[in-house]
Amino acid sequence: MPLSESDPRVFFAAERTLLAWVR
């Protein structure tokens, strides 16, 4: 499943996951 850059949901989810991981 290729990451769809057109999907803002994926972008938001990725940012949230990254933030949580860094935290």
PQR file of N, CA, C, O and H, with PARSE charges and radii, in Angstrom:
ATOM      1  N   MET A   1       0.850  -1.209   0.000 -0.4000 1.5000
ATOM      2  CA  MET A   1       0.000   0.000   0.000 -0.0000 2.0000
ATOM      3  C   MET A   1       0.882   1.255   0.000  0.5500 1.7000
ATOM      4  O   MET A   1       1.507   1.572   1.012 -0.5500 1.4000
ATOM      5  N   PRO A   2       0.934   1.951  -1.107 -0.5600 1.5000
ATOM      6  CA  PRO A   2       1.760   3.179  -1.214  0.2800 2.0000
ATOM      7  C   PRO A   2       1.158   4.325  -0.411  0.5500 1.7000
ATOM      8  O   PRO A   2      -0.061   4.481  -0.344 -0.5500 1.4000
ATOM      9  N   LEU A   3       2.019   5.110   0.187 -0.4000 1.5000
ATOM     10  CA  LEU A   3       1.527   6.245   0.991 -0.0000 2.0000
ATOM     11  C   LEU A   3       0.950   7.321   0.078  0.5500 1.7000
ATOM     12  O   LEU A   3       1.626   7.820  -0.822 -0.5500 1.4000
ATOM     13  H   LEU A   3       3.009   4.983   0.133  0.4000 1.0000
ATOM     14  N   SER A   4      -0.298   7.665   0.323 -0.4000 1.5000
ATOM     15  CA  SER A   4      -0.948   8.700  -0.512 -0.0000 2.0000
ATOM     16  C   SER A   4      -0.706  10.089   0.076  0.5500 1.7000
ATOM     17  O   SER A   4      -1.239  10.430   1.132 -0.5500 1.4000
ATOM     18  H   SER A   4      -0.847   7.260   1.053  0.4000 1.0000
ATOM     19  N   GLU A   5       0.090  10.868  -0.610 -0.4000 1.5000
ATOM     20  CA  GLU A   5       0.369  12.224  -0.117 -0.0000 2.0000
ATOM     21  C   GLU A   5      -0.869  13.107  -0.210  0.5500 1.7000
ATOM     22  O   GLU A   5      -0.948  14.159   0.423 -0.5500 1.4000
ATOM     23  H   GLU A   5       0.523  10.590  -1.467  0.4000 1.0000
ATOM     24  N   SER A   6      -1.832  12.662  -1.008 -0.4000 1.5000
ATOM     25  CA  SER A   6      -3.065  13.451  -1.181 -0.0000 2.0000
ATOM     26  C   SER A   6      -3.962  13.295   0.043  0.5500 1.7000
ATOM     27  O   SER A   6      -4.916  14.049   0.236 -0.5500 1.4000
ATOM     28  H   SER A   6      -1.768  11.807  -1.522  0.4000 1.0000
ATOM     29  N   ASP A   7      -3.632  12.293   0.869 -0.4000 1.5000
ATOM     30  CA  ASP A   7      -4.461  12.058   2.073 -0.0000 2.0000
ATOM     31  C   ASP A   7      -3.895  12.801   3.274  0.5500 1.7000
ATOM     32  O   ASP A   7      -2.845  12.428   3.796 -0.5500 1.4000
ATOM     33  H   ASP A   7      -2.858  11.680   0.713  0.4000 1.0000
ATOM     34  N   PRO A   8      -4.577  13.839   3.710 -0.5600 1.5000
ATOM     35  CA  PRO A   8      -4.107  14.622   4.870  0.2800 2.0000
ATOM     36  C   PRO A   8      -4.174  13.788   6.144  0.5500 1.7000
ATOM     37  O   PRO A   8      -3.441  14.042   7.099 -0.5500 1.4000
ATOM     38  N   ARG A   9      -5.065  12.782   6.153 -0.4000 1.5000
ATOM     39  CA  ARG A   9      -5.209  11.919   7.342 -0.0000 2.0000
ATOM     40  C   ARG A   9      -3.881  11.216   7.616  0.5500 1.7000
ATOM     41  O   ARG A   9      -3.423  11.165   8.758 -0.5500 1.4000
ATOM     42  H   ARG A   9      -5.661  12.576   5.377  0.4000 1.0000
ATOM     43  N   VAL A  10      -3.275  10.680   6.577 -0.4000 1.5000
ATOM     44  CA  VAL A  10      -1.997   9.964   6.743 -0.0000 2.0000
ATOM     45  C   VAL A  10      -0.935  10.919   7.265  0.5500 1.7000
ATOM     46  O   VAL A  10      -0.163  10.582   8.163 -0.5500 1.4000
ATOM     47  H   VAL A  10      -3.647  10.720   5.650  0.4000 1.0000
ATOM     48  N   PHE A  11      -0.909  12.112   6.692 -0.4000 1.5000
ATOM     49  CA  PHE A  11       0.094  13.109   7.107 -0.0000 2.0000
ATOM     50  C   PHE A  11      -0.066  13.425   8.593  0.5500 1.7000
ATOM     51  O   PHE A  11       0.906  13.419   9.348 -0.5500 1.4000
ATOM     52  H   PHE A  11      -1.536  12.386   5.963  0.4000 1.0000
ATOM     53  N   PHE A  12      -1.295  13.700   8.997 -0.4000 1.5000
ATOM     54  CA  PHE A  12      -1.561  14.031  10.406 -0.0000 2.0000
ATOM     55  C   PHE A  12      -1.183  12.863  11.305  0.5500 1.7000
ATOM     56  O   PHE A  12      -0.543  13.047  12.340 -0.5500 1.4000
ATOM     57  H   PHE A  12      -2.084  13.706   8.383  0.4000 1.0000
ATOM     58  N   ALA A  13      -1.580  11.669  10.905 -0.4000 1.5000
ATOM     59  CA  ALA A  13      -1.281  10.469  11.704 -0.0000 2.0000
ATOM     60  C   ALA A  13       0.235  10.301  11.840  0.5500 1.7000
ATOM     61  O   ALA A  13       0.738  10.007  12.924 -0.5500 1.4000
ATOM     62  H   ALA A  13      -2.100  11.520  10.064  0.4000 1.0000
ATOM     63  N   ALA A  14       0.946  10.486  10.750 -0.4000 1.5000
ATOM     64  CA  ALA A  14       2.414  10.337  10.778 -0.0000 2.0000
ATOM     65  C   ALA A  14       3.020  11.367  11.731  0.5500 1.7000
ATOM     66  O   ALA A  14       3.892  11.039  12.535 -0.5500 1.4000
ATOM     67  H   ALA A  14       0.538  10.725   9.869  0.4000 1.0000
ATOM     68  N   GLU A  15       2.564  12.588  11.638 -0.4000 1.5000
ATOM     69  CA  GLU A  15       3.112  13.646  12.516 -0.0000 2.0000
ATOM     70  C   GLU A  15       2.825  13.310  13.979  0.5500 1.7000
ATOM     71  O   GLU A  15       3.688  13.462  14.843 -0.5500 1.4000
ATOM     72  H   GLU A  15       1.856  12.855  10.984  0.4000 1.0000
ATOM     73  N   ARG A  16       1.605  12.852  14.241 -0.4000 1.5000
ATOM     74  CA  ARG A  16       1.221  12.515  15.637 -0.0000 2.0000
ATOM     75  C   ARG A  16       2.089  11.367  16.133  0.5500 1.7000
ATOM     76  O   ARG A  16       2.610  11.412  17.247 -0.5500 1.4000
ATOM     77  H   ARG A  16       0.904  12.728  13.539  0.4000 1.0000
ATOM     78  N   THR A  17       2.242  10.342  15.308 -0.4000 1.5000
ATOM     79  CA  THR A  17       3.057   9.186  15.716 -0.0000 2.0000
ATOM     80  C   THR A  17       4.496   9.609  15.974  0.5500 1.7000
ATOM     81  O   THR A  17       5.111   9.199  16.959 -0.5500 1.4000
ATOM     82  H   THR A  17       1.819  10.305  14.403  0.4000 1.0000
ATOM     83  N   LEU A  18       5.022  10.434  15.077 -0.4000 1.5000
ATOM     84  CA  LEU A  18       6.412  10.900  15.239 -0.0000 2.0000
ATOM     85  C   LEU A  18       6.551  11.680  16.538  0.5500 1.7000
ATOM     86  O   LEU A  18       7.492  11.470  17.303 -0.5500 1.4000
ATOM     87  H   LEU A  18       4.522  10.767  14.277  0.4000 1.0000
ATOM     88  N   LEU A  19       5.614  12.573  16.776 -0.4000 1.5000
ATOM     89  CA  LEU A  19       5.659  13.386  18.003 -0.0000 2.0000
ATOM     90  C   LEU A  19       5.603  12.481  19.232  0.5500 1.7000
ATOM     91  O   LEU A  19       6.375  12.651  20.176 -0.5500 1.4000
ATOM     92  H   LEU A  19       4.850  12.744  16.154  0.4000 1.0000
ATOM     93  N   ALA A  20       4.694  11.529  19.209 -0.4000 1.5000
ATOM     94  CA  ALA A  20       4.549  10.613  20.348 -0.0000 2.0000
ATOM     95  C   ALA A  20       5.844   9.815  20.534  0.5500 1.7000
ATOM     96  O   ALA A  20       6.296   9.618  21.662 -0.5500 1.4000
ATOM     97  H   ALA A  20       4.068  11.391  18.442  0.4000 1.0000
ATOM     98  N   TRP A  21       6.431   9.363  19.440 -0.4000 1.5000
ATOM     99  CA  TRP A  21       7.674   8.575  19.518 -0.0000 2.0000
ATOM    100  C   TRP A  21       8.792   9.416  20.115  0.5500 1.7000
ATOM    101  O   TRP A  21       9.505   8.975  21.016 -0.5500 1.4000
ATOM    102  H   TRP A  21       6.064   9.524  18.524  0.4000 1.0000
ATOM    103  N   VAL A  22       8.934  10.628  19.605 -0.4000 1.5000
ATOM    104  CA  VAL A  22      10.007  11.516  20.091 -0.0000 2.0000
ATOM    105  C   VAL A  22       9.784  11.813  21.569  0.5500 1.7000
ATOM    106  O   VAL A  22      10.736  11.940  22.340 -0.5500 1.4000
ATOM    107  H   VAL A  22       8.355  10.986  18.873  0.4000 1.0000
ATOM    108  N   ARG A  23       8.522  11.920  21.951 -0.4000 1.5000
ATOM    109  CA  ARG A  23       8.204  12.211  23.344 -0.0000 2.0000
ATOM    110  C   ARG A  23       8.514  10.972  24.154  0.5500 1.7000
ATOM    111  O   ARG A  23       8.327  10.968  25.371 -0.5500 1.4000
ATOM    112  H   ARG A  23       7.749  11.817  21.325  0.4000 1.0000
TER
END
